[in-house]
Each structure stands twice: as C-alpha cells, then as structure tokens.
Amino acid sequence: MKPYSISLEVSGPIALWTRPDTLPNPVSYAAPTYSAAKGLFEAVVRWKSVNVRPTRCEICAPVQFHSYAFNYGGPLRDTGAIKKNAAKQIFAQVLINVRYRLYAQADWNRGPNGEPAHSPDGACSPHAYVDAFSRRLERGRWFHTPCLGWKEFVPDFFGSLRESTRACESEHHEIPAMLWTVFDRPQEGQRGREMYFPQVIRNGILEYREGRQHHAQ
C-alpha cells in the first residue's frame, strides 16, 4: 500500500528552529527541522497507528534573522541564580515573518518486523487519518496548538495551501548537519542520541532526505 500525501501552509511573525550546537543562546536553522515539521502535522491529528513522514519544505518568505532576548526563570539556571531567585537573560537569533508550505506522507506505523504496529481495522488506517487531517485542518481544530519552534511562537496562519504562495527562489543554504530527530522510533519513541543529516536548500526548497548520519550524545 502506497503512503498518502498531506500538506499544509503555516506562517507567523517569529520562529525558532533551534540548532542544538548553539545552546544556551540558540540560533535558528533557516527552515524547520524534520522533527519540527512532523510536529506541525501531528498538531492537527496524531494517531498511534499512523506515522507521518515530512518530505518537503518550501520557504515562501525571505529568511530574516532577528535578535531576541528574554528572562528565563526555570530550572536550567545555574545554582547561584536559583538560590538568589534571579532570572537568567537568554539571547537568541530567531527568524521573523516566516511562511512555509510543508508536505508529508502518512503511512502505517510499522514495527521492527515491518508489519503495521496496529491492526488495520479501517478506522485507524492512513486513509482514515488523511480524511481526519483534512477535516480538522479546514475547521481549525487541533490535537494541540501548533507552534513555530517554541510554544510561545504561534502561527498567524495555519491551514491548507494557498494558491498565491510560492517558494522563495532566492533562498539557497547548505546545512552540513541538521537535526533530524532525538527519538529512537517514529511514534512513542524514547529519547536517545541526537541524529543529524546534511541538508541543502535550493531555490527555497528543502527536500528532507536521510544521508550520512552524524550522532551526538
């Protein structure tokens, strides 16, 4: 059975697709990572029986980096700041005025032996998933609120592809090692080693492709 194709368009005033090597002051990739794109699709509907695999991202607005700063009061502060109840100021390089067209394929979530991880009973099939995805996207009903990297960066548009939107052909980027995933399985995975693949953006188009792996603990 061939996988089913799905797509969506998303835009917003600010986004951050964090490069892990730039923490604690994060810098964004020029486009969503594979796992971030997967999260945007699964924000609409998420089923354990179906795996959504992003295949393509079209950057539809010029890439613009912008400085962003905020005060952080969470548990990742150093010990001295926690004792003093003092906030830590974090600086980031985010993207502004972003717009993307994202494409993916929906297929059975398969186990180690290649068989569907859940019995194909029809109600939980990829075909049924696509129908549910289309209805919910059209009605603006989400499994959880979609975000552009960080939870506080919410879209100003999230819906079906618009005819007026096109890939920005002036955007060309080579990314030697782009974060792919931090989980050991497509669905219900455990946190494992970070996996990276080199990615290339040409004429505003990023094709999500696995290549020679780079791992990090």
C-alpha positions, 0 to 999 in steps of 0.5 A: 500500500502506497503512503498518502500525501498531506500538506499544509501552509503555516506562517507567523511573525517569529520562529525558532528552529533551534540548532542544538550546537548553539545552546544556551543562546540558540540560533535558528536553522533557516527552515524547520527541522524534520522533527519540527515539521512532523510536529506541525502535522501531528498538531492537527491529528496524531494517531498511534497507528499512523506515522507521518513522514515530512518530505518537503519544505518550501520557504515562501518568505525571505529568511530574516534573522532577528535578535531576541532576548528574554528572562528565563526563570526555570530550572536550567539556571545555574545554582547561584541564580536559583538560590538568589531567585534571579532570572537568567537573560537568554539571547537568541537569533530567531527568524521573523515573518516566516511562511512555509508550505510543508508536505508529508506522507502518512503511512502505517506505523510499522514495527521492527518486523515491518508489519503495521504496529496496529491492526488495520481495522479501517478506522485507524488506517492512513486513509482514515487519518488523511480524511481526519487531517483534512477535516480538522485542518479546514475547521481549525481544530487541533490535537494541540496548538501548533507552534513555530519552534517554541510554544510561545511562537504561534502561527498567524496562519495555519491551514491548507495551501494557498494558491498565491504562495510560492517558494522563495527562489532566492533562498539557497543554504547548505546545512552540513548537519541538521537535526533530524530527530532525538527519538529512537522510533517514529511514534512513542519513541524514547529519547536517545542520541541526537541524529543529524543529516546534511541538508541543502536548500535550493531555490527555497526548497528543502527536500528532507532526505536521510544521508550520512548520519552524524550522532551526538550524545 
